[in-house]
């Protein structure tokens, strides 16, 4: 009986240590993830530069160029129209 009790006690300790370790890993992962996520403020502040950068990245990656150009022109036109509406 003593062996079973000791094994159960060791299993409980191991389970507790595992839970503490997992909580620590989750905490560190959440902290690290928050540091890597970027806010969208620069994109909203500089929409034209963001669109141009996205288009350049799309061209660099490859794929169908015509839809990328058309969508880029539409996004650029919308950004210009939005900027003109915001100016007094």
N, C-alpha and C positions, 0 to 999 in steps of 0.2 A: 504494500500500500504506500509506503514511503516514497518509492520510486515514482509512482503515478502522481502523487502530490507534488513532488519536486518538478516533474516534467510539466505539469499544469502551471505551476508557479513560473517556471522558466518561459513557457509559452506566453503567459500573460505579460511578463516583463518584455519579451521580444515584441509582442504586439504593441505594447505601450511605446517602446522605443521606435518602432516602425511608424506609428502614428505621429510622434513628435518629429521624426525625420521628414515625413511627408508634409506636415504642416510647415516646416522650415523651408523645404524646397518650393512649396506653393507660394509662400511669402516672398522668397527671393525671385521666383519667376514673375510674380506680379509686379514687383519693384522694377525688375529689369525691363519688362514689357512696357511699363509706363515711360521709361526713359527712352525707348526706341520709337514710340508712336509720335508722329509729328502733328502739330495742329494744322488746321486748314486756313489759318489766318494769312500766311503769305500767299496762298492761292487766291484768296478773295481780295487781297490788297493789290496784287499784281496779276490780273487775269490775262492780259495779253502775253506777258512773258511766260506765264504758265502754259498757255495754249501753244506758244511757239516751242517751248521745251518739250511738251507732250508730242507735238508733231515731229520734232527732231528725233525723239526717242522712238517713235513709231517707224520713221524712215530707217533708223539704225537697225531696228529689230528685223525689218523686212515685212513681207506680206503684200497685200494688195495696196498699191499706192493710191489709186483713184479714190476709193472710199475715205482713206485717211486725209487726202487733200480736201475733198468736198466737206467732210465733217470739220476739218480744221478751219476752212474758210467760213463755214456757218458759225462756228464758235467764235471766231475772230470778229465777224460782223456783229454778232450778238453782244460781245464784250464792248465793241466800239459804240454800239447803240446805247448800251446801258451806261457807259461813261458819259455820253453826250446828254442823256436824260438827267443824270445826277448833277451836271454843271448848271449854274444859274444863268 
